[in-house]
Amino acid sequence: MSIRHSLLALLQDQPRYGYQLRVEFENRTGATWPLNIGQVYTTLDRLERDALVARDGDDGEGHVVYSITPAGQAEVRSWFAAPVERNNPPRNELAIKLALAVTLPGVDVQAIIQAQRVASIRALQDYTKARRDTAANQRAADTAWLLVLDSLIFQTEAEVRWLDLCEARMVQQAQSAAAATARKTSSGATEDAPLNADTRR
């Protein structure tokens, strides 16, 4: 998630101080990705260093107000115009957890999948209810939140389907291992049979 570009976009709307930027960001995204206020001010410092924002005095209560510079406006236009890159996908903790679980002995992968499926389906129900409730009483300001909810719903649906695939793959792997063991056992019994027959003679 680009905090840098998000803050620039909000400053393009109007000058603001750090806490206002945090509140505006969370309001417009339904507080789905909470911002740490320290992170906001650290990002503002870097934006100021890069001449993308400038200090615009204060609000009379000691809050430093920031405004976007022409270079910052150009940066925001470029951000909105460019597709989100998939070259370096964000870390997915669930995918990492399962990738490690299947490579380590003694980890119950099926239990991990089942626990996550329960949690994901519950989250999907919550997102769907929130979307239904918001759409039923929709105001103009709710459009941004509905877009976020739609994204969360689609992502969670995809996660549940992926978990189903993971489970099917684990079952297939277990069946293949059981079949290989059975073949090995069967092969061993066939080799032993003549010896037993000779012994009986």
N, C-alpha and C positions, 0 to 999 in steps of 0.2 A: 504494500500500500504506500503510495507516494504522499507522505505528509507535506513534504516540500511544495508539491504542486497544488495540493488541496488548500494550503494556507494562502498561496499566491492567488488562487481562484477566488477565495473569499475576500481577499484584499482588493481584488479587481472590482468587486461589488461596491466596497467602501472602506475607508481607513478604519482600523480597529486595533485594540490592544490585545495582548495575549489571551487573557481569560475570555474575552468576547469571541475570539477566534475558536477557542476550544468549545464554547457553548454552541456557536453557530454550526460548527462541524458536526457535533453530536446531535443537534436538533435536525439537521438535514439528512443524517444517515440513521436516525432512530437510535442513536447511542449503541449501534451494533459494534463499532470499533472504538471504544473509549480512548481518549487521548490523555496522556499524562501531561500536566501543565508544564512540568520541567522539559518535556520533549518539545512542547510548543515553543518555549522561549529559546531552547537550544537551536531549533530549526530557524527561528527568526534571526538569531545571531548569525547563522551561516548565510541566510538570505541577504542580510545586510552586508556581510563581508563580500558577497558576490555581486553587490550593487543591484540586486533584484527588488529590494525594499529599502525604504529610508525612514528614519525617525521623523515623525510629523508632530513634534511637541508632545504635550500630555493632555489628559482630559480634565485637569484641574484637581484631580484627586490622587495624583502621583502615578497614574498608569501611563506608561509610554505608548503612544499611538503610532502605528506603522502604516505607511501607505506604499502602494506598489509603484515602481519606477517604470519608465518605458521599456527597459530591458526585461523587467519582470512581466509586463504585459505580453511581450513577444514570446517569452518562455511559456506562459499560460496558453497562448494561441497554438504554439507548437505541440504542447501536451494534449490539448483537446483534438488537434488534427491527426495525431499519430495513433495507430493502434497500440494496444497494450502488448508488449513483447512477451513471447512464451519461451525465449531462449533459456532463461534462468527462472523456471517456475518456483513459486514460493514453497518453502518447506511445508510438507504435509505431515503433521505429527502422527496421524493414524497410519499412513502408508509406511512411514519409518518404523513405527512400532510393530506392524505386522511383518515387514521385511526382516526385522531383527528376530521376531518371535519364531519364524519358520526356520531360522538358521541356528537356533540355540536349543540344546537338549532340555527336556523337562518343562517346556512352556506349553500350556494348553491353548493352542491357537484357536480352537473351536470356541472356547469360553470367551476369549477376547472378542472374537467376531460377534458372538451372541450378545455380549454386554453392550458392545458398540451399536449393534442394530437396534436394541431396545432404546438406547439413548437417542439415536438418530431419528427413529420413528416418533419418539416423544417430541423432539425438537421440530420435526416436520409438522406434527399436529399443532404445535404452538404457533409456528409461522403461518400456517394455513388459517388458523383462527384469527390471528392478528390481521392478516390480509383481508379476510372476510369482514371483520368488524370495521376496519379502516375504510374499505370500499363502500360499506353500507352508509357511512356518514362522511363521505369524502369531501374535503375542502381543497381548495387550490394548492395549499401548502403541503398536502399529503402526497402529492405526486412523487416527490423524491423518495419518501418513505416506502411507497408502494413499489417503486422500482427496486429498492434494496430488498424488500420482502420477496419479490418475485425471484431475484437472484438467489437469495438464501433457500427458497423452496426448491428451485431447480438444482442447486448444488447438493442439497440434502437428499433429494430424490436420486440423484446420480450416485451419491455415497451409499445409499441403501442398495442400489442395483450392484454397485461394485462389491459390497460386502457379500451379497448373494453369490456373485461370481467367485469371490475368494473362498467361500464355504464349499461351493461345488468343486473347486480345484483341490481343496483339502480332502474332500470325500473321494475324488478320483485318484488322488495320490495314495490315499490309504488303501483303496481297492487294488491299485496296481501293486502296491507293496505286499498285500495279502496274497494276490495271485502269484507273485514271484516266489513268495515263501512256500506256497502250496506246490508250485512246480518243482522247487528245489527238494521239498520233502518227498514228493512223488518220485522224482528222479532217484533219490537216495534209496527208496524202498525197492525200486526196480533193480538197482545194482546189487542190493543185498539178497534178493530172492534166490539166485543160483547158488550162492554160498550156503544158504539155509538148506537148499535141496541137497547139495553135496554132503552137508553135515548129516542129513537124515540117512543117506546111503551109508 
